[in-house]
Amino acid sequence: MIKLHLGCGMNILDGWINTDSKTSENRMKIDGIDIKSTDFVDTENPYLELGNMIKWLSLDHEFIQHNTANFDHDYEIKDDIIKRAVDLPLNSGIIDSGAHTGDGSFPIAHALAKLGREDIIIYAIEPFAYKCEFMKMVLEQNDIVNIRIINVGLSDIETIYGPDKTKEVPPGSWDTNSGGTCWSSGIDSEKSLKFTTIDNLVKSGQIEHQIKMIQLDVQFMEAPALRGGANLLEKNSPYLSLEDNWRSGNPNIYLDSVPSGYEFKKYLNRNVVYERML
């Protein structure tokens, strides 16, 4: 992370560049794109009553144009998570993997805090480091304390995967929707990234809370990610909301990857929802 502090040193956020001692306009370069602190604007959280704002980049900002991110995308899925989460036990955790820029994690965490459930921690898990840096910038702009950002991808083994442009979702979206990035092993690429398992994140202490909900949007990696969390799933029986990237129409597509007792409950947009009936 670049750190260059010039001028008076006032109103400079950690990691930001400030080159004008007369203003508090700080900036960072993320994925080659300049983002200024003044680029963040009040944005409605669509999962709450009007007037509940989050500081977020405007949708016409260059960074958002490449990393498509708006709060009401997949509205039904996020709304379902919030409505279910308010009744979770105290100090529960929720995994949001394929967190992208945090366009799901932030409105969910913000909504839960406003609804009196700031004790619930959202684990925003994302393999791209630059997206995690962006989420840290968003944290600096907002008074949201119930998010933990983990820079890693999820699979069923500790490994390295590279972005695979032959599997873009949707096809041709590489330059406009980085959230559609798919992954393959054996790709010799400087952009290869670390993947691990949910169970390893628990074992290492990076996940500290009892996970009671899991939302996966990980571009065909849903089944490996579930297998990599076999111990957690067996112990905690979390509510599962899983994207069906295959558009298979098969409600049981992931049942072979979860412990016995899980049953299909409903479709939400592209997601299949499972609950464990014990």
C-alpha positions in Angstrom: 0.0 0.0 0.0 1.4 3.4 -1.0 1.8 5.8 1.9 2.9 9.4 1.0 2.0 12.1 3.5 2.8 15.6 2.3 1.5 19.0 3.7 0.2 19.5 7.1 -0.7 15.9 7.8 -4.2 16.7 9.0 -7.2 14.7 7.8 -5.1 12.1 6.1 -6.5 8.6 6.2 -4.1 5.7 6.7 -2.8 4.5 3.3 -4.1 7.5 1.4 -2.1 10.1 -0.5 -2.5 13.8 0.4 -0.7 16.4 -1.7 -2.7 19.5 -0.7 -2.3 20.7 2.8 -5.2 23.1 2.3 -7.8 20.4 1.7 -8.8 17.1 3.1 -9.1 15.5 -0.3 -7.1 12.3 0.0 -6.7 9.8 -2.7 -5.5 6.3 -3.5 -4.9 4.3 -6.6 -6.7 1.0 -6.7 -6.4 -1.3 -9.7 -4.8 1.6 -11.5 -7.7 3.9 -10.9 -7.6 7.1 -8.8 -10.2 7.1 -6.0 -10.5 10.3 -4.0 -12.1 10.5 -0.6 -14.4 13.2 -2.0 -15.6 10.6 -4.6 -17.6 8.9 -1.9 -21.3 10.0 -1.8 -24.2 9.3 0.4 -26.0 6.2 -1.0 -29.3 4.8 0.2 -29.2 1.4 1.8 -32.2 -0.2 0.0 -32.8 -2.7 2.7 -33.7 0.0 5.3 -36.2 2.9 5.5 -35.3 5.9 3.4 -32.6 8.1 4.9 -30.2 5.3 6.0 -27.0 6.1 4.0 -23.7 4.5 3.3 -20.8 6.3 1.8 -20.1 4.7 -1.6 -18.8 5.6 -5.0 -21.3 6.9 -7.5 -22.3 4.3 -10.1 -20.6 6.3 -12.9 -17.2 6.3 -11.2 -14.5 4.5 -13.3 -13.8 2.0 -10.6 -17.5 0.9 -10.4 -17.7 0.9 -14.2 -15.1 -1.9 -14.3 -16.2 -3.6 -11.0 -20.0 -3.4 -11.4 -21.4 -2.9 -7.9 -24.7 -1.6 -6.8 -26.5 -2.4 -3.5 -29.8 -3.6 -5.0 -28.2 -6.2 -7.3 -29.6 -9.6 -6.3 -32.0 -7.7 -4.0 -34.0 -10.8 -3.0 -30.9 -12.7 -1.9 -29.5 -9.9 0.3 -33.0 -9.1 1.7 -33.5 -12.7 2.6 -30.2 -12.9 4.5 -31.0 -9.7 6.5 -34.5 -10.9 7.4 -33.2 -14.3 8.5 -30.1 -12.9 10.3 -32.0 -10.6 12.7 -33.2 -13.8 14.6 -29.7 -15.4 14.8 -28.1 -16.2 18.2 -26.0 -13.5 19.8 -22.5 -13.0 18.3 -23.2 -15.1 15.2 -21.2 -14.9 12.0 -22.2 -14.8 8.3 -19.9 -15.7 5.4 -20.3 -13.6 2.2 -17.8 -15.2 -0.2 -17.2 -13.8 -3.6 -17.7 -10.5 -1.7 -16.4 -8.6 -4.8 -16.3 -4.9 -3.8 -18.5 -5.3 -0.7 -21.7 -4.3 -2.5 -23.5 -7.1 -0.5 -21.4 -7.2 2.7 -21.7 -3.5 3.4 -25.5 -3.0 3.1 -26.1 -6.3 5.0 -23.8 -5.3 7.8 -25.1 -1.7 7.9 -28.7 -2.9 7.9 -28.1 -5.4 10.7 -26.4 -2.7 12.8 -29.4 -0.4 12.3 -31.8 -3.2 13.2 -30.0 -3.7 16.5 -27.8 -6.6 15.5 -24.3 -5.1 15.3 -23.2 -8.2 17.2 -23.5 -10.2 14.0 -20.2 -10.2 12.1 -20.1 -10.4 8.3 -17.0 -12.1 6.9 -16.4 -10.6 3.5 -14.1 -13.1 1.7 -12.6 -12.1 -1.6 -9.5 -13.4 -3.5 -8.6 -10.1 -5.3 -6.4 -8.0 -3.1 -7.4 -4.7 -4.8 -11.0 -5.3 -4.0 -10.1 -5.9 -0.4 -8.2 -2.7 -0.4 -11.3 -0.9 -1.8 -13.4 -2.5 1.0 -11.0 -1.1 3.5 -11.4 2.3 2.0 -15.2 2.0 2.3 -14.7 1.1 6.0 -12.7 4.3 6.5 -15.6 6.3 5.1 -18.3 4.7 7.2 -19.0 3.9 10.8 -19.6 0.2 10.2 -17.8 -2.1 12.7 -19.4 -5.5 12.0 -17.4 -6.5 8.9 -14.2 -8.6 8.7 -12.3 -8.6 5.3 -10.4 -11.8 4.4 -8.3 -11.7 1.2 -8.5 -15.3 0.0 -10.6 -17.5 -2.3 -12.5 -20.5 -1.1 -11.9 -24.1 -2.3 -11.6 -27.6 -0.9 -7.8 -27.5 -0.7 -5.0 -25.0 -0.1 -4.0 -24.0 -3.6 -3.3 -21.4 -6.2 -5.8 -20.5 -8.9 -5.6 -18.1 -11.8 -8.3 -16.1 -13.5 -9.7 -18.0 -16.5 -11.0 -15.7 -19.2 -12.4 -18.7 -21.1 -15.0 -19.1 -18.4 -16.3 -15.5 -18.0 -19.8 -15.1 -16.7 -21.4 -13.7 -18.7 -19.2 -14.2 -21.8 -17.3 -11.0 -22.8 -17.7 -9.4 -19.4 -14.0 -9.3 -18.4 -13.6 -5.5 -18.9 -16.9 -4.5 -17.3 -17.7 -7.0 -14.6 -14.7 -8.4 -12.7 -17.3 -10.1 -10.4 -17.7 -12.6 -13.2 -14.1 -13.9 -12.9 -13.8 -17.7 -13.0 -10.9 -19.7 -11.8 -8.7 -22.6 -13.0 -5.7 -24.4 -11.6 -2.5 -24.8 -13.6 -2.6 -21.4 -15.1 0.8 -19.7 -15.2 -0.2 -16.2 -14.4 1.1 -13.3 -12.3 -2.5 -12.9 -11.2 -2.7 -16.3 -9.6 -4.2 -16.0 -6.1 -4.3 -18.0 -2.9 -7.3 -20.2 -2.1 -8.0 -22.0 1.1 -10.9 -23.8 2.9 -13.5 -22.5 5.3 -12.3 -25.1 7.9 -8.8 -23.8 7.6 -10.0 -20.2 8.2 -11.7 -21.4 11.4 -8.7 -23.4 12.5 -6.3 -20.4 11.9 -8.6 -18.1 13.9 -9.4 -15.8 11.0 -13.1 -16.8 11.4 -13.8 -16.4 15.2 -17.6 -16.4 15.3 -20.1 -19.3 15.0 -21.1 -19.2 11.4 -24.9 -19.5 11.0 -25.3 -18.3 7.4 -23.2 -18.7 4.3 -23.8 -16.9 1.0 -21.6 -18.1 -1.9 -21.3 -16.3 -5.3 -17.9 -17.7 -6.3 -18.2 -18.6 -10.0 -18.5 -22.4 -10.2 -16.4 -22.8 -7.0 -19.5 -23.3 -4.8 -19.2 -27.1 -4.5 -15.5 -27.1 -3.6 -16.0 -24.2 -1.1 -18.8 -26.3 0.6 -16.6 -29.4 0.7 -13.8 -27.3 2.3 -16.2 -26.3 5.1 -17.4 -29.8 5.9 -16.5 -29.6 9.6 -18.1 -26.2 10.0 -21.3 -27.3 8.2 -21.5 -30.5 10.3 -21.1 -28.6 13.5 -23.0 -25.3 12.9 -25.6 -26.3 10.3 -25.7 -22.9 8.7 -28.4 -21.6 6.4 -27.0 -21.8 2.8 -27.7 -19.4 -0.1 -25.7 -20.6 -3.1 -25.5 -19.3 -6.6 -26.2 -21.8 -9.3 -23.8 -20.5 -12.0 -24.7 -23.5 -14.1 -28.4 -22.3 -14.3 -29.0 -26.0 -14.0 -32.6 -25.9 -12.9 -31.6 -28.7 -10.4 -32.5 -27.7 -6.9 -30.3 -30.5 -5.5 -27.2 -29.4 -7.4 -25.1 -29.0 -4.2 -26.6 -31.6 -1.9 -23.7 -34.0 -2.6 -21.3 -31.3 -1.2 -23.0 -30.8 2.2 -23.6 -33.1 5.2 -26.7 -35.2 5.4 -29.9 -33.5 6.6 -29.7 -30.5 4.3 -32.8 -30.0 2.1 -33.7 -27.6 -0.7 -36.1 -24.9 0.5 -36.5 -22.3 -2.3 -35.0 -20.5 -5.3 -34.0 -16.9 -4.9 -33.1 -15.4 -8.3 -30.0 -17.5 -9.3 -29.5 -18.9 -5.8 -30.6 -22.2 -4.3 -31.3 -22.1 -0.6 -30.7 -25.1 1.7 -31.6 -25.6 5.4 -30.5 -28.5 7.5 -33.4 -30.4 9.1 -32.1 -32.2 12.2 
